[in-house]
């Protein structure tokens, strides 16, 4: 049995010069947005995140010094924030290339002033998670995983410390 369709056959759309130019015009901005290297229009956006990670590690150290009973809860966080700072700095250095190999290692974060307690650490982690989350959408694909995992880690620790 053969089935005959009652729908008329439609000829394929003809590619005109106007259509080709329109598609090409749309392709240029799309392809330009797919660049693998960020534009050289300012400092690396990961620098503030690395600075914050170092400051958070110093804050955690101050909280442990103020209350040594917090050591079991905060020591893994201090290690994680130091790892974050190192990973971010490695990515910053990787993208900067060999011309910046003579740049000095970043100075350690200044010691926090005022009383440091668990609430201060939690607030710092909340701020770090918000900052990293806000930055994710602006980054090239290769950096999203690093910053996204950093944001998730900070948010998780902030929730666990409540």
Beta strands, then each sheet from edge to edge (+ up, - down):
end
